[in-house]
Amino acid sequence: MKLIRILAMAGAAAVLAAASVVAVAAPASAAGTTYYVDAVAGSDTAAGTSTATAWKSLTKVSATTFAAGDSILFKRGQSWAGQLHPLGSGTSGNPITIGAFGSGNRPKIDGGALTGGYGTGAAVYLSNQSYWTIDNLEIVNNSGTDNFGGLDQPTWGEHRDGILVNNSSGAVVSGITITNNWVHDVNGCFHCNGIDAHGNGGILVIAQGSNDSFAGVTIASNTVEALGRTGIGFWDISYYSWDETVVDAAKLSTGVVVQDNVVKTIDSDGIVVYGSKGAMLQRNIVGDAGQKTIEHSSEPSAAGLWPTRGMDAVVQFNEVYGTLKQGTDGQGFDVDLASINTKVQYNYSHDNEGGFLLMMGGYSSNLVVRDNLSVNDGWGGEKGIFTFSYGVQENTHIYNNTVYIPSGSTAKPIFCDGCDGTTPGTYTFRNNIIENHGSGDYLYPNTAGAVFDYNVFYGNHPSTEPADAHKLTTNPLLVSPTGAAPYGIASVAGYKIGSTSPAKSSGTVIDDNGVRDYFGNARGVTTAPSRGFHEAATITEPATLADWAWDWSKTSAHSANARIDVSTPLANMGGDQSRFARTNDSAGSITWDFAGMKNFSAKVYQFWTNSTYLTWSSSPDGVTWTTVPSTKTTAVATANGWSTVTFTNTSTLPTGTRYLRANLAASTSWAVEIGKVIITK
């Protein structure tokens, strides 16, 4: 039961409280006023502006409207019961800060006696307020009752949170920072009265209405444990269509960063970010999520860490372990519905019952999964290390990952939930190491767009193992692997490949490969990489400018009619997600500045084989231009009448060359696009 578990945590809680940093928080701005709160010696009739004239209660603080630059400091070693809900907003550069003064344990806010409900059930609450920092508090919120709810129960559960930041303003709320807090023992609901269950638990930031969003939310260096339903959640439901499948980029929240948090022993999801553009989820530790489910509840499943309904999320340098499969899921990581342009990289996943990664196929695209390590995941046997669910995220690329499945495991290396041979979607699976000492088989989406190449499949070889023209089945010679996964993202050297491994320098070059491996070793742009998450070779290449046409950052100039094209179907472009193109049929150009360049190559997509649509020029100064003799490879068909060629210079560029220019002739604008451009010295 929940209460039993909370009692068991008491000893650990005392240790964490005693280890709190002794410090006095400084005012956020010289222009602001610092207010002090002392539960023992304070008085609500005092000025509150010094330790000798401190206020006493949460009631006083919550009835006060604060100004930009103000600080509200609670005395360490003391506790307050009720809700902390101060008023007012700060400004950019002058936030209002909630913090601590004195020595001893963090000041404690206990919301256990609060009536549950959205807002009313939060121990610390902000609503429609910008530029706030919440720092160095201990927060609990346990009503001592069964608050889970369930479809087969006569009552709903009520919304409870440690920290809740709400936006129902019809506008953007900016500048929310939540750092260095210890949030624990919150009995949130699974089947909740009037709100999605994902949106309650430890630390929640929620945008409610169709025009509500956030700009700049940082949740960092917090410890969140022994609570439910969700550990840390950012939940912006303002942007989507009624069926939650169409991402409206203009309504997404921006600047969401969730990093350096420790989240453990959570009833359901560890960390979730919903409805954000460019979210960064990094350097978090999530342990033992999915500890509970409620029979017939509306949200029974869980994953350790996941983004959903958003764009351009980066999930990196996280460790997730011990997630349980309650009803379904149970993966360490999940890239869920309507996720566009997501990167999952440099993570360590181990001992998660449902596997390493769930990839929800619905309405998602452009997923990159690279340089991750999975050890003893999928031990429940029902799911896969990599699980595709109800389709394939269009243009998924899974490469340079290492998977270790120990003896006795029934984990499936790859699994497809709800898929069959007609499942649409394109994906590649390359340069991975699968060391499989278990008995699980493969069930993967066998689509026409699937590519398996240059992988290592070592150990047991079920008949369902994918065909791979360049597979290795010999021992990859991991240094010292063990089925008992170590803890700590930096403790995995035993899963590197040895210096004589056949996986060393035997992979295939992958465009936009992230430049580095899990350990920070360089990966080459043109040199064959090692297979798996460890680059065992020392890469020595000429100085290189590599432009994958994601934006204009690698170029020095372009014509007014040049544009970035990310349109589909990507099959026409060989899966290339972004290309340089034109807005009209007039001539156009793109220029790169790389002093001392000697050679270049450019991948080009064409609808016909006209030999004059693209030429190249070089210059030492950007004024005097010389035509560069070039050649192109034989066209290789992609799809729907399109093909791809690669242009290269036929002789070394003149000494002193600084600029390279692509000249697109006046012609049908949509019929030629430029993809990857590599320039070397």
N, C-alpha and C positions, 0 to 999 in steps of 0.2 A: 504494500500500500504506500501511497505518497508520504503519509506522516511518518511511517517507519523509516523510509529512506532519508527523510529530512533529519530525523534524530541521529541517524548514522553519520550524517555529514557534519554534525556539530563539532567534533574534534578537529576536522580539517578546517572548518570555518574559523575556529579560534586561532589556529596557526596563521591563516591568511590575514586575519585582522591584526594580529600582533606584528606581522611583517610589514605593515603599512609604512610608507615613507613618512618621516617626521619633517614637516616643512610648514612654512607660512606662505600662503598664496599672496602674490602681489596684485595690486589693483590692475585691471585690464587697461586702463588709460589714465594718464595724469589728469584728464579733464573730468573723469568720473568720480563718484563717491563710493567709498568702501563701507559696507554695512556688516555688522557682526551679530551673530546669533549664539546665545549661551543659554542652554536649557536649564541650567542650575542657578546661575547668578544674574541672568538677564531680566529685563523688564520691558514689556511692550509699550510702556509710557515713556521710556527713555529715548534718546536721540538715535541710538543704534550705530553711531559713527565712530565709536572707539570700543576697545575691549572692555573698558570700564563702564560704558553706557550701552552695552549690547542689548538687543531685543531678546525675547524669550521663546516665542512660539512660531509654529508654521502658519498659524492664523494671521499673525501680524505680517509675515513676509508675503503671504498669498493675497493680502489685501492692498499691497503696495504696488504702484506702477513705477518701474525703474527706468532709468534713462541710459542712453548710450555711454559706454565706458564704466558703468557702475559694476561693483562686485558685491556678492552676498556670500559671506564666509561663515560657515558653521564650525563650532568648536569641536576639535577632535576628542574622541573618547566619550562623546555624549550621543544620546539618541532622541528622536522625536517620533511620535505616532501621528499618523494622519496623512494628508496629501500636501505636497509642496507644489504650489501652482502660482509662482510669481507672475506679474503682469509687465507689459511694456516690450519694446523692441530696441535692439542696438542698431548700429550702423556699420557699414563696411570699414574695417580697421578699428572699430570701437564696439566690440560685442559686450553684452552683459554676461558676467561670469559668476557661476555658482561654484564655490570651492570650499576650502577648509583652512582653519588657522589653529595654532597651538601644536601640541605634541600628542602622540598616542595613536590609537586606531582611527580609521576614517570616521567622520560623523555618520550616523546611521539614520536613515529614514525608513520607518516601518509602516507600510500601508495595510497591514493585516486586518484592521478593523473597518476598512473602507467598504462601502456598498459597491458590489461589482457593477460593471457596465462600462461602455466606451467612454473614456475620459474620467468618469467618476471612480473607476477602479484602478487608476494609475497612481503609484506612490509618488512619482515625479511627473508633472504634466505641463506641457507647453501647447498652446493652441493659437495658430495664426500669428505667430511671433517669429521675427527674424533676428539673426545675429545673436545667438546665445551659445555659451559654452558651459557644459555640465561636467565637472571635474572632481575626482577624488572623493566620491561618496560611497558609502555602503548602503545598499537598498534591498529590502525584503518586502514581500507582499503575499503572505500566506493566510488565507481566511480560516484555515483549520477545518474546512468542510470539503466534501466531495463536490468539486466544481467542474468536473469533466463534461457532464452532459452526455447525451446519446439519443439516437433516434428511438430507442426502445425504452427511454426513461420518461417519467412524467414531467420533468422540468429541464429547461435549458441550462447550460453552464453560462456563467457571466464573465465578461471580458475583464482580465486583470493583467497589469503590466508592472514591471519595475520602473522603466522610463518610457513614456509615450510622448512623441512630438506629433501633433496633428496639424493638418492643413485642410481646412474647409472654407478658405477665404475667397475662392474664385480667382486667385492670383498666385504668384510665385512667392514662396517663402525661402529665404536665403540664409546662408551662413550658420548652419547648425553643427556644433562640434560636441561630441560626447566622448570623453577620454578618462582613462585611469580609474574607472569605477568598478566596484565589486557588486554585482547583482546576482542574488541567489534566492532560492526558496520562494518562488512565485508559482501559485497553483492556478495556472491559466486553464482555459476551457478547450475542449476538442469539438464539441457541438455547441456553438455559441449563439447567444440571443442577439440577433440583428447584425452580425458582422462575420466575415470570413474568419475561420479559426486560425489561419496562418498569422493573422494580425494581432496576436496577443502572446505575452510571455515576458522575456527579459528586457530587451531594448528594442523598441518599435518606432519607426518613423513612417507615417501614413499620410498619403494624399487621397482625399475622398472623392471630390467632385470632378466633373468633366473638364473643368478649367483650372484645377489645382495641381501644382507641381512644386518641386524643390530645385534650388540651384545652390550647390555647395553643401554637401552633408558629409562629415567625417566622423566615423565611429571607429575609434582606435584605442588599442592598449587597455581594453577592458577585460575583466574576468567575469564570465557569465556561466553559472552552473546550478545544477540541482533544481531545475524548474521546467515549466511547460507553458504553452505548447511549443513556442518557437524561441530559440536562443536570442538571435539578433535578426531583425527583419526590417527591410525597407520595402514599402508596399505602396506603389503609385498606381492606382486603378483608374486614372483619369483619361488615359489615352485610347482605350481599345473599343472595338465594336462590340455589339451585344454578345457575340460568341467568342470574344477574347482572342481573335485570330489575326486581326489586321492592325499592325503597328502604325500608329500615327506619330511619326518622328517629331513633329512640331510640339507635341504634348508631353514628350518624355522628360522626366527629370534629368538633370545634368550634374556633373561634379560629385558623384556619389563614390566615396572611398570607404571601404571596410577593411581594416588592416591591423595586424599585430594583436588580435584578440585571442583569448583562450576561452573556448566554449566547450563545456563538457557535462556529461550526464544530463541530457536534455530529453524530455518526453518525446519530442518529435523532431522537426527540422532544426539543424544547428544554425546555419546562416542562409538567408534567402534574400535576393534582391530582385524586385519585380517592378518593371516599368521604368527603366533608366537607359540613357544613352551614355556610353563610355564609362560604365561602372568599373571600378578597380577593386577586386577582391584578392588580397595578397597577404602573405606571411601570417595567416591565421592557423590556429590549431583547433580542430574540432574532434572531440573524443566522445564516443558512446552516445551518439544521437539515436533517436528512434527507440527509446527505452520503453515506450508504452503505446498502446492503442486502446481505443474504447470501442467495444462491440457496437457495430452499426452506426458509428459516428460518421460525420460528413467528411472528415479529413483523417483517415486512418494511417496513411502512408507517410514515409519520411525519407529524406536524403541528408547527407551531412552538410553539403555546401552547394548552392545552386543559384544561377541567374535564370530569369524567364521574362517573356514579353518585353524584350528590349533589344538594343543594338549596341554593338562594339564593346561588349563586356570582355574584360581580361581577368582570367582566373589563374593565379600563378603563385608559386612558392608556398603553397599551403600543405599542411599535413592533416589528413582526415583518417580516423581509424575507429573501429568498433561499432559502426552503424548497424542497427538491427533492422530486419525486414518485417515490418508489422503490416500484415495484409498484402502489401506489395512494395516495390522499390527497395529500399535498404542499401542503396549505393553510397559510396563516399562522396561522389560528385554527380551532378545532373545538369545537363543543358536542356531546359524544358521548352514547352511550346512557345512558338513565335519568338525565337531567339535568332537574331541576324548578326552575322560577322562576329562570332564568339571565338576567343582563343583560350584553350585550356593547356597550360604549359608549366613545366618545372615543378610539378606537384608530386607528393608522396602519399600514396593511398595504401592502407593495409588493414587486413582483418575486418573488412566490411562485408557483412553477410550477403548483401545483394550485388556485390561487385565493385569495380572501380568507377565506371562511368555509365550513366543512363543518358541516351540521346533520344529525346522525343521528336519524332519525325514531323509532327503537324506544324506546317506553316513556318518552318525554320530553314535557314540556309547558311552556307559559307562558314562551316565549323572547322577549326583547326585544333587538333589534339596532338601535341608533340612533347617529347623529352620528359615524359612522366614515368614514374616507377610504381608498379603495383605488386604487392607481395601478399599472398594468402587472402586475396579478396575472393568473393563469390562462394565462400565455404558453405553457404546454405544449399547450393546445388541447383536452385531453381532458375537463377538468372546467370548472366555472363559477366566476365571481366569487363568487356565492352558490350553493352546492351542497346540495340536499336529497338525502339518501341513504336509500333504502328506507323511504319514508314521510315524513310531515310531523309535526314536533313540534306537538302540538295547541295551538292558541292562540298561534301565532307572529306577532310584529309586527315588521316590518322597515320603518323609516322614517327620513327625514332623513339618509340616507347619500349620499355622493358617490363615484361610480365613474368613473375615467378609463381608457379602453382606447385605446392609441395605434395609429397606422396600422401595418399589417403584423401585428398580433396576431390570433390565431385564438381568443382567449378567448370563451367563452360567458358573457354577462352573468348568466344564470340557467340552472342545469342541474339535472336530477333523475336521480339514479342509481338505477335499479331502480323507477322510478315509471311510472304510466300514468294514463289518464283516470279510473280508478276508485280512485285513491289516496285514502284517507280523511285527514281532518285539516282544520283551519281555519287560514288565515294571511292576513295583510294585508301589502301592499307599497305604501307611501304616502310622498309627499313626497320621493322619492329623485331624484337626478340621475344618469342614465346617459349619459355622453358616450362614444359608441362609434364610434371610427374604424377598428375592426378588421372582420373578416369573420365572426366567430362568430355563430351563431344562438341562439335560446332553446329550451330544453326544460324546461318547468316543470310541476309537478303541477297539472293542470287540475281541481281538485276543486270540488265545489259550494260549499265554504267558502272559496274564494280571492277576495280583493278586491285589485284594482289600481286606484289612484286618486291623482290629483294628482301624478303623476311627470313628470319631464322625460326624454324619449327623444330625444337629439340625435345627429346623425351618420348612420351607416348604419342602415337600417331593414329588417332581414330580415322576411320574410313572417310569421315566427313571433313577432314582437314582440307583447307582450300588449295586449289591448284595455284602454282606460283612458278613462273618460268625461270626465276633466278633464286629460288629458295635454297637455303642451307639447312641441312638436317644434322650436321655434326655439332658436337659440344661447343657452345660459344665460349666456354672457359671463363665463366664468371669467377671472380676472385675468391670469394668465400661465402656463397649464398647459404641461407638457412630458411627453413619454413617458419621458424619462430621470428617474426618480423621485429627488427629493432624499433625503438621509439626515437623520434627526433629526425627532422628533415635532413640534418647534416650527418646522420649516423649510418649512411647506406653505402659506404665505400665497398662493402662486400659484394655488391651487385654490379660493380664495374666489370668490364671485360679485361682480361689479361693482355699482356703485350704480344702474345702469340695467338690470340684469338682469331679464328677465321672470320669473325664479324668485323675485325679492324679494317677500315678503309675499303670495305667491299660493298657498300651500299650504293644507291643511286642519288645523283644530285637532285635536290628539290628546290624549286624556286621559293624565294622569300622564306628561308628556313629558320629564321629567328636568330641567325648569326652565332649562337652559342648553344652548348648542351646544358644538361641539368646542373653540372658542377661549375659552369662558367667558362669551360674550354671553348675555344673558337671552332666554329664550323665554317668550312670554306664555301665560297660562292660557285667555284668551278671544280673543286677537288672532290672526288668521291668520299662521302662520309663513312664513318663506322656505323654499324647497325646498332639499334638500341639507344638508351638514354645517355650513354657515355661516349664521348669522342676520345678514342684512345690514341689517335695520331696527333702529332704536332703539325698544324696546318700552316704551310708557308705559301702564300700566294702574292702576286703583284698587288700593289695598292689598287683598290677597285672601287668604282662607283657603281652601285647596283640600284636600279630604279625599276620598281614593280608597278609603277603608274597608279599608286594609291592616291597620290595628291601631287602638288606642284613643288614639294619641298626639295626634291633632288634636281630640279631644273633651274636654269637661270633666266629663261625668257620663253614666251610662247606668243603666238599670234592671237589676235582678239577672238578668232573663231575656233580656237582650240578648246577642248573640253575633256573632262574625265567621264568615261562611259562605264557604268556598272549594270547596264541592262542585261536582261536574259532573252533567250535561253543561253546559258553558259556553255552548253554543248557546242554551239557554233564556234566558241572561242577556246575550245579545248579545256574548259573548266576555269580559264583565267578570269578572276573576279573583277578586274579593273584594267581599262585600256585607255590610251590616248586616242581621241577622235576629233571630228570637227562638227560644228553646228550648222554649216552650210557647204555648198559645193565649191566655194572659192578656195584658192590656194592657202595653205597654212604652214606653220612651222613650229618646231619645239627645239630648244637649245639647252645644252648641258655645259657646265663650266668645270673642267677638271685638268688643271695645268699639268703638262707633261704626259698627257695621254698618248698611247701608242696603238691600241687596238680597241675595237668595239664589236659587239654583236647585238642584234635586235630581233626579237620575235614579233612577227607581223601576221595579222589575220586578214584574209582577203576573200572577196566574193568572186573575183576573177583574176586572171593571171597577167594582166596588163604589165608590161615591163617598165613603164615610165611613171607610174603613179607615185613612186617614192624614190628620192635621191638624197645624197648626203653631202654635206660641206663641212670643212674645218677651217679654223682661223686661229692665229696667234694672239689677236687683239680684239676680236669681235667686230672689226671694221672690214678688213680684207679677208675675203672668203675664197677658198679653193675647193673645187669638186673633188670628192673622195671616191676613187674607183671602188666599187663594191660588187659582191656576188651574193646570190641567194641560193638556198638549198632547194631541192625538188619539193614541190608542194605536197603536203600530207593532208588528206581530207579529214575534216572534223565532223560536221553535220550540216544538213540542210543547204548544201551547195557551197559551204565555206571550206577553206583550207588554211593551213599555216605554213609559213616559210621563215627561215632565219637569215637575216642579212649580216654580212661581215665585210670588213675592209680587205681588199686583195693584197695590200702591202702596208708595211708599218707607216703610221701617220708621220708627217714631217716633224723633225725636231723643233721643239718650242710650241707645239700645238696646245692650245688651251681650251678652245671651244669646239663642240660638235653640234651640227644642226641637222635635224630631219626636215626635209622639204616635201610636203604633201602637195602634189600637183592639183590644179583645178579639175575636179572630177566628182562623181557621185559620192557624197560625204560618207554615207553609211557603209560603203563597200570596202573600206580599208581602215584598220585600226592597229595601233602599235602597242604591244604588250611589254614584256621585260626588256630593258636595255642595260647591258653590262659594258662598262668602259674600264680598261685597265692601263696601267703605266708600264 
